[in-house]
Amino acid sequence: MNIGSAIQLSRTKRKLSQVQLAKRAGISVSYLSLLERSLRDPPLSTLKRVAAGLNMPLEILFFLGAEGKELSGLSQELAGQLAVAALELLNEPEPPQADLPL
């Protein structure tokens, strides 16, 4: 699982800076940077806040961070379709950002 690359990919697809996402997620920029470089293993509560800050389901973040062997239960066709759907979700315009619960 490479959740750090999934966070970074999602953040850049959403056209957010690290400062913007960190503020939305209620974490420091330095901690977000460590997460994106996979130098920290965040608790689930932090991942939930990051996903909320990205305006996406946590499950999509996990899917994007999954590595090949972790998707071995899925057919390649289904995994490909899910990947396309996840990236399309990230390309959709975001609704106006409401204050997120911390």
Helices and strands as residue ranges (DSSP letters): H 3-13, H 18-25, H 29-36, H 44-53, H 58-65, G 68-71, H 76-91
